[in-house]
Amino acid sequence: MTDGKPMGFDTLQIHAGTNPDPATGARQVPIYQTTAYVFRDADHAAALFGLQEVGYIYSRLTNPTVAALGDRITALEGGAGTVCCSSGHAAQIMALFPLMAPGRNIVASTRLYGGTITQFSQTFKRFGWSATFVDFDDLDAVKAAIDDNTRAIFCETIANPGGYITDLDAIAEIADGAGIPLIVDNTTATPYLCRPIEHGATLVVHSLTKYMTGNGTVTGGAIVDSGKFDWSASDKFPSLSQPEPAYHGLNFHETFGPAAFTFHGIAIGLRDLGMTLNPQAAHYTLMGIETLSMRMEKHIANAKKIAAWLEGHDAVAGVTYAGLESSPYKDRIPKICPKGAGALFTVQLKGGYEACTKFVGGLNLFSHVANLGDARSLVIHPASTTHRQLTEEQQIAAGAAPNTVRLSIGIEDADDLIADLDQALNAAG
């Protein structure tokens, strides 16, 4: 990269983190398919293991292909560092791991991906952690949910499945007032639509499986650190602010400053949890990111046209797309995601649960899969799949009621997609 004027997004998505390979001059980032790396000598090995020198030890921790991906994501999100890992769910665990301990809790939005709600409400119990779910449109309720044991606030920029837009600035102000980090899942927005760090987020997590890769081929996750949180301002985060016994008393925040969380995520998180991203997946994701802005523009253009058409269909009771004039979230678009409201939203059918299942089964161009953010248009009925483990009350709170179908609008011809939706809606009754 060059000094001087900051580069535009379209340039960064291609060039960030990808200097020519020093060994061969290869222009595209090579896939470094190796487990281990030869040390220069015993002193070099000791320095790497002691965190006195940055380099490659073992691919569970670091790998040049994965490192290039992390550098690119850091540049796109405007962060201080990124830890890549095996999936979006892994990223959530990795983000919280240094912050939590038995008896600690997080305050989370009710509008989250169903798998995240299950992870937070069920799996967390095995760690002695807990989550309090709150409607993040009720700022007083968010404040009231925070107690002395709260260690983070968690939300999604554009919530899955409904496409609701979170007022990140307002939530960040609450987090700052409580002296705790704000963690934002930016999967559905991507850094092209929103950079949560600019709105006060401490950490940003991604499922790279979705729009970042864009073709439904690999899983991956990332945690981006803003580098702006003072981990030593209180005694709430001892993993980062107090001596680490595994590294002979090294203090991560004191030693690494703004890079403390990133170094901890690699040296402790990946070392001990082992949620490693493989280099092939990193390579696919790097290639996918090269076209992110162009894909997102097409995704959004299609979503706006299709959502408006669906809103006028006789079989449709409602559409949650924030880009519609009827949406209560449309006023947040200029502030949070001025380039558009994404391409994920839900449709409520007048015929209820049965009509939803018939509709999903009657589509031809839309693929019925448990994924989103693909170049292909995708559909799923959350109440019977991704949010099946939740109670009906939880489903409704998450925007995944039984009469709701989630659409992930792809980059096909919008008129072809509308024709497919029309025939399936008519057949479903």
Backbone torsions as a table, in degrees:
resi	resn	phi	psi	omega
1	MET	NA	162.7	-176.4
2	THR	-110.2	158.1	176.3
3	ASP	-80.1	167.3	175.9
4	GLY	101.0	-138.9	-174.6
5	LYS	-59.0	132.1	177.7
6	PRO	-59.0	140.2	-179.1
7	MET	-80.1	152.0	178.3
8	GLY	-72.6	163.8	-177.1
9	PHE	-58.0	-44.0	-177.4
10	ASP	-61.4	-32.1	177.9
11	THR	-76.6	-44.1	-178.7
12	LEU	-63.0	-37.8	-176.8
13	GLN	-66.3	-16.6	177.9
14	ILE	-101.8	-39.3	-169.3
15	HIS	-104.3	-25.9	-174.8
16	ALA	-61.2	130.3	177.0
17	GLY	76.2	11.6	-173.2
18	THR	-132.3	57.5	169.1
19	ASN	-66.1	152.0	179.0
20	PRO	-52.6	142.0	-178.5
21	ASP	-56.1	125.7	-175.3
22	PRO	-65.0	-25.3	-178.5
23	ALA	-81.8	-38.6	-172.4
24	THR	-121.8	-15.4	-173.4
25	GLY	81.3	6.2	-179.5
26	ALA	-54.2	132.2	-177.6
27	ARG	-75.8	-44.8	175.2
28	GLN	-81.4	147.1	-179.2
29	VAL	-63.5	122.0	178.3
30	PRO	-67.5	156.5	170.9
31	ILE	-86.3	107.7	178.7
32	TYR	-84.2	88.9	-176.6
33	GLN	-87.4	78.8	-179.5
34	THR	-146.9	148.4	177.3
35	THR	-86.4	-42.7	-172.0
36	ALA	-131.9	169.9	-174.6
37	TYR	-133.5	136.4	-177.2
38	VAL	-74.9	129.3	177.1
39	PHE	-80.6	149.1	178.5
40	ARG	-64.9	-42.0	179.2
41	ASP	-166.3	-175.9	-177.2
42	ALA	-65.1	-37.1	179.6
43	ASP	-65.7	-40.1	177.7
44	HIS	-61.3	-46.0	178.8
45	ALA	-60.2	-44.6	-179.0
46	ALA	-63.3	-39.7	180.0
47	ALA	-66.1	-38.1	178.0
48	LEU	-67.1	-46.3	-178.7
49	PHE	-68.5	-26.5	178.9
50	GLY	-89.6	5.7	-178.6
51	LEU	60.9	25.3	176.3
52	GLN	-89.9	-13.9	178.5
53	GLU	-143.1	140.2	178.5
54	VAL	-90.7	132.3	179.3
55	GLY	-178.8	-162.8	-175.2
56	TYR	-109.8	130.9	-179.1
57	ILE	-115.5	-55.6	-171.1
58	TYR	-157.4	139.9	-170.2
59	SER	-73.6	-6.1	168.1
60	ARG	-66.1	-28.8	-178.1
61	LEU	-95.6	-58.8	-175.6
62	THR	-142.2	149.8	-179.9
63	ASN	-152.0	138.6	-175.4
64	PRO	-59.3	-37.4	178.3
65	THR	-66.6	-44.3	179.1
66	VAL	-66.8	-38.3	179.1
67	ALA	-63.0	-39.3	177.6
68	ALA	-61.7	-41.0	177.1
69	LEU	-63.1	-44.7	178.3
70	GLY	-59.7	-41.9	178.8
71	ASP	-63.9	-38.3	179.6
72	ARG	-67.1	-44.3	179.9
73	ILE	-64.1	-40.4	176.7
74	THR	-56.6	-45.7	-179.9
75	ALA	-63.8	-43.1	-177.8
76	LEU	-68.7	-35.6	-179.0
77	GLU	-87.9	-10.2	-177.4
78	GLY	69.7	36.3	-178.6
79	GLY	-99.3	-174.6	178.4
80	ALA	-100.3	-18.8	179.7
81	GLY	-178.6	160.1	-178.4
82	THR	-137.8	138.1	171.0
83	VAL	-110.0	120.4	177.0
84	CYS	-93.0	146.4	-178.4
85	CYS	-146.9	-169.9	-163.5
86	SER	-80.9	-18.9	-178.4
87	SER	-167.2	171.2	175.7
88	GLY	-64.7	-39.1	177.1
89	HIS	-64.0	-39.0	175.8
90	ALA	-62.2	-39.3	179.4
91	ALA	-61.2	-39.3	178.9
92	GLN	-64.2	-44.9	177.7
93	ILE	-63.8	-44.5	-179.6
94	MET	-61.7	-38.3	-179.9
95	ALA	-66.0	-38.6	-175.2
96	LEU	-87.3	-23.2	-173.4
97	PHE	-52.1	-46.4	-179.7
98	PRO	-73.3	-14.4	-172.6
99	LEU	-95.9	-26.2	-168.0
100	MET	-101.2	166.3	174.4
101	ALA	-160.7	163.8	177.2
102	PRO	-52.8	133.4	-179.3
103	GLY	92.4	-8.4	180.0
104	ARG	-91.4	160.2	-176.8
105	ASN	-139.8	165.8	170.1
106	ILE	-123.2	156.9	171.5
107	VAL	-104.5	121.1	-173.5
108	ALA	-124.6	150.2	176.1
109	SER	-67.3	146.7	173.8
110	THR	-71.5	-23.0	-177.3
111	ARG	-93.3	84.4	-179.6
112	LEU	-136.9	159.8	170.7
113	TYR	-52.5	138.3	-175.9
114	GLY	-57.1	-38.9	178.2
115	GLY	-63.8	-33.6	176.9
116	THR	-68.4	-43.1	177.9
117	ILE	-60.2	-43.1	178.2
118	THR	-63.9	-44.2	178.4
119	GLN	-58.8	-46.6	-176.8
120	PHE	-71.0	-38.3	-173.4
121	SER	-88.5	-24.8	-175.9
122	GLN	-113.4	-59.3	-175.9
123	THR	-63.8	-36.9	179.4
124	PHE	-55.8	-31.4	-178.2
125	LYS	-58.8	-32.3	-179.3
126	ARG	-68.6	-21.1	176.4
127	PHE	-93.7	-4.6	-173.5
128	GLY	80.4	13.3	176.5
129	TRP	-96.0	163.7	174.9
130	SER	-145.4	164.0	179.0
131	ALA	-132.6	137.5	173.0
132	THR	-107.1	120.2	-176.6
133	PHE	-95.4	131.0	-174.2
134	VAL	-137.3	146.0	170.9
135	ASP	-70.9	112.2	-174.0
136	PHE	-75.5	-3.0	168.8
137	ASP	-77.7	-15.2	177.9
138	ASP	-101.2	89.1	-174.7
139	LEU	-63.6	-34.2	178.1
140	ASP	-64.6	-36.6	178.5
141	ALA	-67.5	-37.0	177.1
142	VAL	-61.8	-47.5	179.3
143	LYS	-60.7	-43.1	-176.5
144	ALA	-66.9	-26.5	-177.5
145	ALA	-76.9	-17.1	-178.3
146	ILE	-79.9	130.7	175.1
147	ASP	-130.9	-171.7	-175.6
148	ASP	-65.2	-19.8	-178.6
149	ASN	-97.9	1.3	-180.0
150	THR	-75.7	131.8	-176.5
151	ARG	-119.3	-4.9	177.6
152	ALA	-169.2	157.9	169.3
153	ILE	-114.7	137.4	-173.9
154	PHE	-130.7	133.1	175.6
155	CYS	-153.7	174.1	174.4
156	GLU	-110.5	142.6	178.2
157	THR	-61.0	-60.9	172.7
158	ILE	-114.0	111.0	-167.1
159	ALA	-73.2	138.3	173.7
160	ASN	-95.0	121.0	19.8
161	PRO	-103.9	-12.0	-165.4
162	GLY	-81.5	-11.9	-178.1
163	GLY	77.8	16.3	178.0
164	TYR	-66.9	142.8	-178.8
165	ILE	-103.1	125.7	-179.6
166	THR	-84.5	139.6	174.7
167	ASP	-78.6	84.1	-173.4
168	LEU	-61.9	-37.9	-178.5
169	ASP	-61.9	-42.4	179.9
170	ALA	-67.3	-40.7	179.6
171	ILE	-68.9	-38.6	178.2
172	ALA	-62.6	-37.2	178.2
173	GLU	-63.0	-39.2	176.9
174	ILE	-65.3	-44.8	179.3
175	ALA	-60.6	-44.7	179.5
176	ASP	-61.0	-41.7	-180.0
177	GLY	-63.7	-30.6	179.8
178	ALA	-90.3	-7.2	-179.5
179	GLY	69.6	33.1	-179.9
180	ILE	-129.0	155.1	-177.9
181	PRO	-74.9	149.3	170.5
182	LEU	-101.9	123.2	177.7
183	ILE	-107.3	125.0	-176.8
184	VAL	-120.0	124.7	172.4
185	ASP	-82.9	113.1	-175.1
186	ASN	-105.8	20.4	-174.5
187	THR	-57.2	-51.0	-172.5
188	THR	-78.2	-20.7	177.5
189	ALA	-89.2	-39.7	-170.5
190	THR	64.5	159.9	178.3
191	PRO	-65.4	-12.7	176.1
192	TYR	-67.2	-37.2	-179.4
193	LEU	-92.8	-32.0	-177.4
194	CYS	-153.7	138.8	171.4
195	ARG	-114.6	93.3	-172.5
196	PRO	-56.3	-27.9	178.9
197	ILE	-60.1	-34.5	177.9
198	GLU	-69.1	-14.0	178.3
199	HIS	-106.8	12.3	174.8
200	GLY	102.7	3.8	179.0
201	ALA	-67.6	142.2	174.8
202	THR	-84.9	-47.4	179.9
203	LEU	-128.8	145.2	175.9
204	VAL	-123.2	129.2	178.2
205	VAL	-113.5	152.6	-179.9
206	HIS	-137.2	144.3	156.2
207	SER	-94.0	105.6	-178.5
208	LEU	-69.3	-12.3	-179.9
209	THR	-60.0	-25.8	-170.2
210	LYS	-91.5	-121.5	-172.7
211	TYR	-62.4	-32.1	-175.7
212	MET	-60.9	-46.1	173.9
213	THR	-80.1	-49.1	168.5
214	GLY	84.5	3.2	-177.0
215	ASN	-135.9	11.2	174.1
216	GLY	62.9	35.9	-176.2
217	THR	-107.4	-31.2	-174.7
218	VAL	-139.3	157.7	172.2
219	THR	-101.6	153.6	178.4
220	GLY	-176.2	160.1	178.4
221	GLY	-141.9	166.2	179.1
222	ALA	-152.5	146.0	172.0
223	ILE	-122.4	118.3	-179.5
224	VAL	-103.9	126.7	179.1
225	ASP	-97.3	130.2	177.3
226	SER	-68.2	-26.5	-175.6
227	GLY	74.2	10.2	-172.8
228	LYS	-107.0	-10.6	-175.9
229	PHE	-84.9	137.7	178.4
230	ASP	-89.6	94.8	-176.8
231	TRP	-68.8	-16.7	-177.8
232	SER	-99.0	5.8	-177.2
233	ALA	-71.4	-19.5	177.2
234	SER	-145.4	179.7	177.9
235	ASP	-95.8	17.9	-175.7
236	LYS	-76.1	-20.2	-172.0
237	PHE	-127.4	65.3	-175.0
238	PRO	-62.0	-27.6	179.4
239	SER	-60.5	-28.7	-177.8
240	LEU	-103.9	-24.4	-172.6
241	SER	-110.1	-6.8	-178.6
242	GLN	-121.7	163.5	-177.6
243	PRO	-57.0	136.8	180.0
244	GLU	-97.9	112.5	-176.6
245	PRO	-58.5	-34.0	-177.1
246	ALA	-68.5	-16.0	176.9
247	TYR	-122.5	39.4	173.4
248	HIS	54.6	41.8	174.1
249	GLY	86.1	9.8	177.7
250	LEU	-60.8	134.5	176.3
251	ASN	-101.2	112.9	-172.9
252	PHE	-61.7	-46.5	-177.6
253	HIS	-68.4	-40.5	179.1
254	GLU	-65.4	-38.7	-175.2
255	THR	-81.2	-42.1	-170.2
256	PHE	-110.0	-6.8	175.3
257	GLY	56.5	-125.7	-178.1
258	PRO	-61.1	-18.1	179.9
259	ALA	-95.4	10.9	-174.0
260	ALA	-59.6	-48.5	-177.5
261	PHE	-64.2	-41.1	-179.8
262	THR	-62.9	-46.7	179.1
263	PHE	-63.3	-40.2	178.1
264	HIS	-64.1	-39.7	-179.3
265	GLY	-61.1	-34.3	178.5
266	ILE	-84.0	-52.8	-171.3
267	ALA	-71.5	-28.4	178.6
268	ILE	-112.1	-52.5	-175.0
269	GLY	-60.4	-58.8	-179.7
270	LEU	-69.8	-35.4	179.1
271	ARG	-58.8	-45.2	-170.8
272	ASP	-100.0	-30.0	178.9
273	LEU	-90.9	-29.1	173.6
274	GLY	70.2	24.4	-177.4
275	MET	-84.8	62.5	-168.2
276	THR	-82.8	138.9	171.7
277	LEU	-86.0	130.3	-179.6
278	ASN	-79.6	152.3	-174.4
279	PRO	-64.2	-31.0	177.1
280	GLN	-63.9	-42.6	177.9
281	ALA	-63.8	-39.3	177.4
282	ALA	-61.6	-40.7	179.7
283	HIS	-63.7	-47.4	177.4
284	TYR	-58.1	-41.1	-178.1
285	THR	-69.1	-40.4	175.4
286	LEU	-57.2	-44.7	179.2
287	MET	-66.3	-38.8	178.2
288	GLY	-63.1	-41.6	-178.3
289	ILE	-62.1	-27.4	-178.6
290	GLU	-57.9	-25.5	-179.1
291	THR	-114.0	15.6	-173.7
292	LEU	-56.6	-50.2	-175.3
293	SER	-62.7	-42.1	179.8
294	MET	-65.6	-41.6	178.6
295	ARG	-64.8	-44.5	-177.9
296	MET	-62.8	-38.2	177.3
297	GLU	-60.5	-43.0	179.2
298	LYS	-70.3	-42.7	176.0
299	HIS	-52.8	-48.7	-174.7
300	ILE	-68.7	-43.6	178.8
301	ALA	-59.0	-44.4	178.3
302	ASN	-64.9	-43.8	-177.4
303	ALA	-61.7	-42.7	179.8
304	LYS	-61.2	-45.2	-178.4
305	LYS	-66.6	-44.1	-176.0
306	ILE	-71.5	-41.7	179.3
307	ALA	-61.6	-41.8	178.3
308	ALA	-63.5	-40.3	178.2
309	TRP	-65.7	-44.9	-179.4
310	LEU	-60.9	-37.2	-177.8
311	GLU	-60.1	-26.5	-179.4
312	GLY	-96.2	3.1	-177.4
313	HIS	-81.6	139.8	-176.1
314	ASP	-62.9	-27.1	-177.2
315	ALA	-85.0	-6.1	-172.7
316	VAL	-101.3	128.2	177.8
317	ALA	-89.0	-25.2	-179.7
318	GLY	-176.4	157.4	177.7
319	VAL	-133.3	132.9	-172.8
320	THR	-94.3	3.9	-173.5
321	TYR	-59.8	124.8	-176.2
322	ALA	-68.9	-16.7	179.3
323	GLY	-79.2	-4.2	177.2
324	LEU	-81.6	147.8	177.2
325	GLU	-61.5	-27.2	-178.2
326	SER	-79.0	-10.4	-174.8
327	SER	-74.8	136.2	174.8
328	PRO	-71.2	-7.3	-178.3
329	TYR	-103.0	1.2	-175.2
330	LYS	-63.1	-28.2	-179.9
331	ASP	-71.3	-15.6	179.0
332	ARG	-85.2	-14.1	-177.7
333	ILE	-60.5	-50.2	-178.4
334	PRO	-59.4	-31.7	-177.0
335	LYS	-85.8	-44.2	-171.9
336	ILE	-93.5	-45.1	-176.5
337	CYS	-141.3	73.6	-173.5
338	PRO	-63.5	-18.5	178.7
339	LYS	-84.1	-5.0	178.1
340	GLY	143.2	165.3	-173.3
341	ALA	-94.6	17.6	178.9
342	GLY	81.9	-166.9	-175.5
343	ALA	-134.4	22.9	179.6
344	LEU	-118.0	128.3	176.9
345	PHE	-160.1	173.3	179.1
346	THR	-118.1	157.7	178.3
347	VAL	-126.9	129.7	176.7
348	GLN	-99.4	127.2	-177.7
349	LEU	-100.3	139.0	-179.7
350	LYS	-62.9	-28.5	-177.9
351	GLY	-79.4	-2.0	175.3
352	GLY	75.4	-157.3	-173.6
353	TYR	-54.3	-49.2	-175.9
354	GLU	-63.2	-40.6	178.4
355	ALA	-64.6	-36.3	178.9
356	CYS	-62.1	-45.9	-178.5
357	THR	-67.7	-37.2	176.5
358	LYS	-66.7	-41.2	179.6
359	PHE	-60.9	-48.3	179.7
360	VAL	-59.2	-43.1	-179.0
361	GLY	-70.9	-18.7	-177.4
362	GLY	-93.2	-5.1	-179.6
363	LEU	-79.3	147.5	-179.5
364	ASN	-111.9	-48.4	-179.8
365	LEU	-79.1	-32.2	177.7
366	PHE	-78.5	126.8	178.8
367	SER	-89.2	132.3	178.8
368	HIS	-85.5	93.9	-175.7
369	VAL	-141.5	159.9	176.1
370	ALA	-91.4	68.0	179.0
371	ASN	-157.8	170.9	173.5
372	LEU	-151.5	168.8	175.8
373	GLY	78.6	14.0	178.6
374	ASP	-82.4	156.7	171.3
375	ALA	-60.3	-27.8	176.6
376	ARG	-83.9	148.5	174.7
377	SER	-75.2	137.8	-173.3
378	LEU	-128.0	154.6	179.2
379	VAL	-142.6	148.1	173.5
380	ILE	-156.8	153.4	175.0
381	HIS	-102.4	98.2	-170.7
382	PRO	-57.3	-39.7	-174.8
383	ALA	-61.0	-27.6	180.0
384	SER	-101.5	0.3	-175.6
385	THR	-136.5	-92.5	-172.7
386	THR	-63.0	-28.4	-179.4
387	HIS	-114.0	18.8	-176.2
388	ARG	-63.3	-32.9	-176.6
389	GLN	-73.1	-11.2	-176.9
390	LEU	-88.8	156.7	171.3
391	THR	-70.2	162.6	178.3
392	GLU	-60.6	-36.5	177.1
393	GLU	-61.8	-43.5	177.4
394	GLN	-65.8	-39.7	178.0
395	GLN	-59.3	-46.2	-179.5
396	ILE	-63.4	-43.5	180.0
397	ALA	-63.5	-33.0	-179.8
398	ALA	-82.5	-5.2	-176.8
399	GLY	82.6	25.4	-177.0
400	ALA	-128.4	46.8	-179.8
401	ALA	-61.1	161.1	-176.6
402	PRO	-57.5	-25.8	-179.8
403	ASN	-92.0	20.3	-171.0
404	THR	-115.1	133.8	174.1
405	VAL	-117.7	136.0	177.6
406	ARG	-97.7	132.4	176.4
407	LEU	-115.2	133.4	169.6
408	SER	-112.3	107.0	-172.4
409	ILE	-82.0	127.3	-177.2
410	GLY	-90.1	-157.6	-174.1
411	ILE	-112.9	20.8	175.6
412	GLU	-70.8	-176.6	172.9
413	ASP	-68.7	124.7	-175.0
414	ALA	-61.3	-37.3	-179.0
415	ASP	-66.3	-34.6	176.3
416	ASP	-66.4	-39.4	178.8
417	LEU	-67.0	-40.3	178.1
418	ILE	-62.8	-42.3	178.6
419	ALA	-61.2	-39.8	179.0
420	ASP	-66.8	-44.7	178.1
421	LEU	-61.5	-40.4	-177.1
422	ASP	-64.0	-47.2	-178.8
423	GLN	-66.5	-35.7	-179.5
424	ALA	-71.2	-38.5	177.2
425	LEU	-64.8	-43.0	179.7
426	ASN	-65.2	-37.5	179.9
427	ALA	-71.7	-31.2	-178.2
428	ALA	-73.4	-23.4	177.8
429	GLY	79.8	NA	NA
